[in-house]
């Protein structure tokens, strides 16, 4: 896939994986551990993860193979960032052998992998996330505990406040029915507490990466040069007005300064010319003020 192609993935069941790598600070400056995570974009369930001392294409290939074997499902698409391990020949050949479509984020476009980005933000915003890990074993231990929490306890607003495991293994509808019964009982006991009959949130039936229906085309750039002042024009006109109002220029009752007979004519030296410039300045600034009033929100 070309680096500039906009990836589009639609998922209506656990069949598409997003892969991502992030760095975790080691015990001293300059030492980093590399966390690899594979997430199902429909359920947000993490199907595979590992923490390594260095980025490795071989380990990334093993992780993908292990995740597919453990879950018993070959995904339709594997979406990943453009790290060297994810774009390596080993990983590419594995996906080709399995018949999995490959997809990659565009450079410096985080929206192309939103579910993995959200997961890593949740990871690093945890209150017990260490500023530095003491060792590789420490990093692996912490990530193991966090991912167990993320899959089975953490509730996601994007999937109706269910856990990832509940959606991934198909128990979310049963949980939603139980919530509906609880809300109905609460409404029957105290209807005055509710503005309307409460209902549990719906469970989305599909997940998108770059939904084309929501894509916004950039507005055409139209020139509005006429009837408006540019910043440079305002700067120049203000400077001109300041110079005209300084001592030595024409004012009512004050004659213009005398110039030697052999001096060349100076622009704006006469009262008539100064008056015309001031009048033009006032007219242009008046147009600008009118434009600003029109643009002010009501």
N, C-alpha and C positions, 0 to 999 in steps of 0.2 A: 504494500500500500504506500502511495506517495505521502510524503511528509505533510503536504498541504491538503490532503483529502479529508473532508469532514466525516468522521465515523458516525454511523447510525445503527443502533441495535435496539430491537424490540423483543421483550421477554415476557411471556405469559405463564411460564412455569420454570422451575429450576433447571435451565438448560444452557445458560450463558454465564461464563465466568469472567471476572475482571481481576487482573493480576497487578500488583503494585509492590514496589520496594521503597523502604525508607531507612534513614540512618538513625542510630541511637548512640549517644555519646558514651564512650568507654571511660575507664577509670582516670585517664590523664588526657590532656589536650593532644589531639592528633590521632587518637585511637577511636575508631568507630566500628559499631556492629551493624550488620545489615539484616533488617527484618523483611522477609518475603511473606506476603499475604495473598491468598486467592479467595475471592468473595463471590457468592452467587448474587447477581444484580437484582433478581426478582425478590428473593427472601432476605437478602443482606446476611445470609449465613456464611460464616467463614469455613470453607471446606478444606483448607490446608494452610499451614504456616510453618515457618522455620526462622531461626536467627543464626546467622553465620558470621564468622570473623572477617570474611572478605566476599566481595561479589563474585559469584561463580555461575557460569552457564551450566556446568554439569549438575550443580545442586539445584538450580532452577528447573532443569529438565526432570530430575528425580522427583522434585516436589509436585510437579504437574502430574506425573505418572502415578505417584502415590495417592494424590487427591482423587483422581479418576477411578483408581482401583478401589479405594475405600468407600466411595459413594456409589459405585456401580453404575454411573451414568457418564457417557461421553458427551460433553457439551457441544452445542452447535457452533458456538463462537467463543474464542478466547481473546479478550480485549486486554491490552497491556500498555504500559508506558514504553518509552524508547530507550530504556537502559540497555547497556551492552549485553546483559544476560538474557533479557527478554527478546532481543532481536538477534540473538546468536543462532548459528547454524544448527546447534543441537536442539534447541527449543523449536525452531522452525521445522526441522525435519520430523520431530515427534508429532507435531500438530498435523503435518501433511500426512504422515503414516496413519494417524487416527481419523483423518477426514474432518478435522476441525478447522473452521474458517478463522483466519487470523485478522486481527484488527489492532491498530495502534493509535495512540493519541497524537495529535499534532504538537509540534514543539511549543512549549510554554503556554498551553491551553489546558487549564485545570478542569474546565467543564467537560472535557472529553472523557474523563474518568471520575465522575462525581461521587459514585458510591465508595470507591476506595479512598478518595480524598476525605470524604466525611468520616469514614472509619478511622483514618489516621488522626484526624482532628480530635475525635472522641478519645482516641488512645492517649495523645499527648496532653489533653486537658484533664485527665484523671488526676485527682488530688494526690494520689500516691505514686504518680509517674516520677521516677528518679531523675534528678538533674544529671547524674552520671551513674552508669551501671558499674558495679565493682568488678565484674568479670563476665565472660561469655555465659557461664552457668547461671549467674544472677539474671542476666538479660533473658535467657530462655525460660527460667522459672517465672519471672514476672509476666512475660508474654503468654505463657501457658495459662496462668491464672486469669489474666485479663480476657483472653479469648473465650474461656469458659463462661465468664460473666457476660461478655458481649453477645454470645450466642443464646444463652439460656435465661438471662435476667434482664438485660438492657432492653427497654421498649422503644420502638422507633415510631416517630410521628408519621413517617411516610408509608407505613404499612398498618395503619389503624391502631397504633399503640400496642402492637403485639411483639413478642420476642421473635428473633430470627428463626429459632428452632421450631416454634409453633407454626410459622408460615411454611418453612422448608419441609416439615414432615406432615403437614396437612391437618393439624389440629386447631387452626385459627378459627375456622367457622364454628366449631363446637364452643370454643371460648367466647366467641362473639354472641352466640345464642345464650350462654349463661349470663353474660353482661346485660343482654336485653331483658332477661327475667328479673335481674336485680334492679335495674332501672325502672321497670314497670311497677315493681312492688314499692319502691321508694316514691314514685309518683302517686300511686294509689293512697299511700299513707298521708302524704303532705303535698297535695297538688299546688298549694299556694306558694310553695318554694320554687316553682318552675314557671318560666315564662311560656313554655310549650312542652309537649310531651318529649322526654329525652330518648334518644336512640344512640346506640353505640356507633362509632365511626365505621364507614365502609372499608373493606379491604380492597385495595386496588387490584384490578385484574391484569394489569400489564405494567411493565417498567421500561422506560426508554433511556437510551443515551442519545442525546441530540434529537428529540422528537421534531420531525420536519414540520408538523402542524403548528408548533410554537416558535418556529424560526422567524425572526424579524429581519426584513430586508432593510439595509441602511437607507435613510431618507436621502433623496437627491440633493446635492449641494447647489443651491440657487444663489445667484448673485443679487445682493440688495445694496449695491454700491450707491445708487441714486437715492437722494433724499435722506441720506444718513452720513454721519461723519465717522471716519475711521479714527482709531486711537492716535495715529500719527498726525492727522489733520487737527484734531482737538489740541494736541500738544503744540503744534505750530501756531494755531490761532490764539491760544492762550498766551504764548510767548509774544506774539505780535501785539495783543491787547495790552500786555504789561509794558512793552516798550513804548507804546503810544501814550500810556498814562504816566510815564516817568517824567521828571522835571526836564524842561527844555523843549518838549513837544507842544504842539498847538493846544491851547485851552481857551475857553471863552475869556476874552479881554487880555490875553497874553500873546504878543506878536511872535511869529516864528523866529528862530535864531538867524542872525545875519551870517551870510556865507560870502567869502571872497568872490569878486567878480569873475575870476578865472577858474573857479572851482566847477567840476562837472556836476550836473544835476544829480541829486540823491533821491532814490526811490522813497516815496512816502514823506517828503520833506514839506510838502504844502499842506495847509489845513484842509483843502478840498479833498486831496487824496486820503488823508487820515480819516476824514469823516466818512468817505466811501467804504474804507476798510472796516471801520467800526460798525457801520450799518450792515455790511455783508456778514460780519461776525455775528451780530445779533440775530439776523435772519436765519443763519445756519444753526446756531445754538437753539433758537426757537423751534426749528424743525426737529432737532434731536430731542428736545424736551417733550414735544408731542408724541414722538415715537415711543419714548420711555413710558409715557402715560398709557398709551395703547397696549403696551406689552405688560403692564402691571396686572397681576391676577386679581380678579374680582372677589 
